[in-house]
């Protein structure tokens, strides 16, 4: 039974029902046929026969008995009447023959009918005797014979009628039997009909119920496992139920379940690995992002410092260049000064010479003044005024002499100072030259330094840019990695829809890989009013706070 | 299954948007961003765009500029744009000179020190350590260290005074034991400044280029190291002028090692030693 599918079952059931109905139909048709035949027999043998029999009786009565009775008193029968009688008798005989031949009769009826035919022949033989009578009824003997012929004839008639009524009686009885038969047929038809109905109903009921129970059972099973599948429950094994269509469906559901299991196990493993990997990735890329962000900050600071430094070095280089110019000028100036000192010594010597002349002139002027004073005294009253002048001139000469000797002294001092200066200048000149050379080399070095600093600065700026880019990129990566791990978690969530048997579970159950929890330091301190950012905000840290509980002495 | 998943393609900063924003930043915060800082800006702003859900830089720049100088996003933006790089006892020579040469000028006094552009506070706490050391020997009467920055988030870090454990390396060993706490959590080791020093250190959210100016005017020391480098020359001088006003007479302004004021020392300051300037008495 298990190996037969629904189609075959259906066909089988149809065939059975069809066979039952066909056989019953055949039986019914047969019965109905019989009933029909019986019914037609009844009609033929009863209604038609009774008509024929009454015709026969009436023909016998009207065409034979009554004319014969009319001739009884006359005592003779004319030839024509005799012919009519014979024709009538022949006709009646034919009628009986017809009755006998038209249908089949039971042997009893046959016997009665043969008797009737024999009676009829006998009767017609007696009638022939009457027709053929040649006597004279006026004669007593003949009359008696005549009467006797009639009596015999009447006797045969009576016999015929006895047989005929026996036949009719028998026939009626037989017809009654036929009617009973017909009734029996009909009741049989009813019976068959009822039986067919009942059997058919029961059969169909039985088959339907069986079918429905079977289908329902399997259908429920299929639904049950489909519902399991739809809920992602892959824990229960799907059994083999039958080889029919439901079994076929269930078998494919099982194949689907198997595939889902395989896929789920694979996906679970993959998702699990992915989750672990992506959490690792997220954690390490966050570290990298943080590291590169810190690095970027450091590099940013370095780059700003270096930039400032480079600008300072520029300043220094400019300064060195300016200094170099000054020193070169100084060196030139120094040699000019040496020359100047030498020249001024010469001039001083010349001045000293000239001063000697002035001193000489003063001396002579003094003598001349003395002479003039003597001459003025001689001149007496007239020379008094001149004497005053001479004294004044003498004083002037005195002052000139004093001044010139002072100048002389100063010149001597100057000369020695100039000599010293000249000497110092001569000593300094090479130092100045040396300084000049050194400043030149400082200048050159600082220009080189400037170029170097520029180069370093450029490099650091580039480095900084790259560091910022890297920081940005690693931030992006960290964000992506975080997103990836979140997606892996979501995927794991989705995947947990499919429930597997204990032994199919992946060892690392998704929930066990704890996502990285970012530690957050509680924002315990408020820096105050953000809506009024122009104001500085004082932050008070007087007391130990709760966070100190997590700390101990270093 | 999938909810949002915007494409991971990076948003591109247009040159013109870059210029609009860099001009705004320069005008508001003094930070100078020439064209070559393009990637820096693009890189540092990406997280903001992502967070706010902007798909183009153009929209974001519009959003920031329309807020003008007082919008919340302006400060969020400068938080990410400003460079915050510092460590404990950075450029150690300055601390040696500070302790051995400069501080003796003010022995016996109450010392006020300002760490201008303090970032996450390492410099301020380093100064606090040195000053506390001096106070314990009785050479100074007391001290207070101020710090300021334009980035709120970085100031929050400074206030919390929690740093990665590695940073302890740059702190002298004898200071470590005195002034550091270490976390009990050994998986994620951090250090924290002791409450005593935190109490002596004060952080103020202030823009060195902004109008508001709430700092005291009698600092003996102002450390402004590696802050000027982010400004252009004109802004640098403006800031130096401003800092000079906050110095007590004879006070010192200490700049970063690359931040020489060669050839442009402003009036009122004279070079004391390289990168150290003294306010004239």
HADDOCK unambig.tbl for C-alpha pairs under 7 A between the chains (distance, minus, plus):
assign (segid A and resid 297 and name CA) (segid B and resid 83 and name CA) 5.87 0.50 0.50
assign (segid A and resid 297 and name CA) (segid B and resid 84 and name CA) 6.83 0.50 0.50
assign (segid A and resid 297 and name CA) (segid B and resid 85 and name CA) 6.40 0.50 0.50
assign (segid A and resid 298 and name CA) (segid B and resid 85 and name CA) 6.18 0.50 0.50
assign (segid A and resid 301 and name CA) (segid B and resid 85 and name CA) 6.98 0.50 0.50
assign (segid A and resid 304 and name CA) (segid B and resid 229 and name CA) 5.48 0.50 0.50
assign (segid A and resid 304 and name CA) (segid B and resid 230 and name CA) 6.37 0.50 0.50
assign (segid A and resid 305 and name CA) (segid B and resid 229 and name CA) 5.92 0.50 0.50
assign (segid A and resid 305 and name CA) (segid B and resid 258 and name CA) 5.77 0.50 0.50
assign (segid A and resid 308 and name CA) (segid B and resid 229 and name CA) 6.13 0.50 0.50
assign (segid A and resid 308 and name CA) (segid B and resid 258 and name CA) 6.10 0.50 0.50
assign (segid A and resid 308 and name CA) (segid B and resid 259 and name CA) 6.42 0.50 0.50
assign (segid A and resid 309 and name CA) (segid B and resid 258 and name CA) 5.16 0.50 0.50
assign (segid A and resid 312 and name CA) (segid B and resid 260 and name CA) 6.68 0.50 0.50
assign (segid A and resid 312 and name CA) (segid B and resid 262 and name CA) 6.76 0.50 0.50
assign (segid A and resid 465 and name CA) (segid B and resid 39 and name CA) 6.30 0.50 0.50
assign (segid A and resid 468 and name CA) (segid B and resid 39 and name CA) 5.75 0.50 0.50
assign (segid A and resid 468 and name CA) (segid B and resid 40 and name CA) 5.27 0.50 0.50
assign (segid A and resid 468 and name CA) (segid B and resid 43 and name CA) 6.47 0.50 0.50
assign (segid A and resid 469 and name CA) (segid B and resid 39 and name CA) 6.00 0.50 0.50
assign (segid A and resid 471 and name CA) (segid B and resid 43 and name CA) 6.94 0.50 0.50
assign (segid A and resid 472 and name CA) (segid B and resid 43 and name CA) 4.70 0.50 0.50
assign (segid A and resid 480 and name CA) (segid B and resid 8 and name CA) 6.14 0.50 0.50
assign (segid A and resid 490 and name CA) (segid B and resid 1 and name CA) 6.54 0.50 0.50
assign (segid A and resid 525 and name CA) (segid B and resid 156 and name CA) 6.55 0.50 0.50
assign (segid A and resid 527 and name CA) (segid B and resid 152 and name CA) 6.75 0.50 0.50
assign (segid A and resid 530 and name CA) (segid B and resid 72 and name CA) 6.16 0.50 0.50
assign (segid A and resid 531 and name CA) (segid B and resid 70 and name CA) 6.58 0.50 0.50
assign (segid A and resid 531 and name CA) (segid B and resid 71 and name CA) 6.90 0.50 0.50
assign (segid A and resid 531 and name CA) (segid B and resid 72 and name CA) 6.81 0.50 0.50
assign (segid A and resid 532 and name CA) (segid B and resid 70 and name CA) 6.81 0.50 0.50
assign (segid A and resid 533 and name CA) (segid B and resid 70 and name CA) 6.03 0.50 0.50
assign (segid A and resid 534 and name CA) (segid B and resid 212 and name CA) 5.65 0.50 0.50
assign (segid A and resid 535 and name CA) (segid B and resid 212 and name CA) 5.84 0.50 0.50
assign (segid A and resid 536 and name CA) (segid B and resid 204 and name CA) 5.78 0.50 0.50
assign (segid A and resid 536 and name CA) (segid B and resid 205 and name CA) 4.78 0.50 0.50
assign (segid A and resid 536 and name CA) (segid B and resid 206 and name CA) 4.74 0.50 0.50
assign (segid A and resid 536 and name CA) (segid B and resid 212 and name CA) 6.90 0.50 0.50
assign (segid A and resid 536 and name CA) (segid B and resid 214 and name CA) 6.48 0.50 0.50
assign (segid A and resid 537 and name CA) (segid B and resid 204 and name CA) 5.12 0.50 0.50
assign (segid A and resid 537 and name CA) (segid B and resid 205 and name CA) 4.99 0.50 0.50
assign (segid A and resid 538 and name CA) (segid B and resid 203 and name CA) 6.12 0.50 0.50
assign (segid A and resid 538 and name CA) (segid B and resid 204 and name CA) 4.72 0.50 0.50
assign (segid A and resid 538 and name CA) (segid B and resid 205 and name CA) 6.90 0.50 0.50
assign (segid A and resid 539 and name CA) (segid B and resid 202 and name CA) 6.29 0.50 0.50
assign (segid A and resid 539 and name CA) (segid B and resid 203 and name CA) 5.35 0.50 0.50
assign (segid A and resid 539 and name CA) (segid B and resid 204 and name CA) 6.11 0.50 0.50
assign (segid A and resid 540 and name CA) (segid B and resid 202 and name CA) 6.57 0.50 0.50
assign (segid A and resid 541 and name CA) (segid B and resid 159 and name CA) 6.80 0.50 0.50
assign (segid A and resid 541 and name CA) (segid B and resid 198 and name CA) 5.81 0.50 0.50
assign (segid A and resid 541 and name CA) (segid B and resid 199 and name CA) 5.30 0.50 0.50
assign (segid A and resid 542 and name CA) (segid B and resid 198 and name CA) 6.71 0.50 0.50
assign (segid A and resid 542 and name CA) (segid B and resid 199 and name CA) 4.25 0.50 0.50
assign (segid A and resid 543 and name CA) (segid B and resid 195 and name CA) 6.55 0.50 0.50
assign (segid A and resid 543 and name CA) (segid B and resid 199 and name CA) 6.88 0.50 0.50
assign (segid A and resid 544 and name CA) (segid B and resid 195 and name CA) 5.35 0.50 0.50
assign (segid A and resid 550 and name CA) (segid B and resid 183 and name CA) 5.70 0.50 0.50
assign (segid A and resid 550 and name CA) (segid B and resid 184 and name CA) 5.66 0.50 0.50
assign (segid A and resid 551 and name CA) (segid B and resid 181 and name CA) 5.68 0.50 0.50
assign (segid A and resid 551 and name CA) (segid B and resid 182 and name CA) 5.16 0.50 0.50
assign (segid A and resid 551 and name CA) (segid B and resid 183 and name CA) 4.21 0.50 0.50
assign (segid A and resid 551 and name CA) (segid B and resid 184 and name CA) 5.42 0.50 0.50
assign (segid A and resid 552 and name CA) (segid B and resid 181 and name CA) 5.28 0.50 0.50
assign (segid A and resid 552 and name CA) (segid B and resid 182 and name CA) 5.37 0.50 0.50
assign (segid A and resid 552 and name CA) (segid B and resid 183 and name CA) 6.24 0.50 0.50
assign (segid A and resid 552 and name CA) (segid B and resid 184 and name CA) 6.52 0.50 0.50
assign (segid A and resid 553 and name CA) (segid B and resid 180 and name CA) 6.83 0.50 0.50
assign (segid A and resid 553 and name CA) (segid B and resid 181 and name CA) 4.71 0.50 0.50
assign (segid A and resid 553 and name CA) (segid B and resid 182 and name CA) 6.18 0.50 0.50
assign (segid A and resid 554 and name CA) (segid B and resid 176 and name CA) 6.78 0.50 0.50
assign (segid A and resid 554 and name CA) (segid B and resid 177 and name CA) 5.23 0.50 0.50
assign (segid A and resid 554 and name CA) (segid B and resid 180 and name CA) 5.67 0.50 0.50
assign (segid A and resid 554 and name CA) (segid B and resid 181 and name CA) 4.85 0.50 0.50
assign (segid A and resid 554 and name CA) (segid B and resid 182 and name CA) 5.27 0.50 0.50
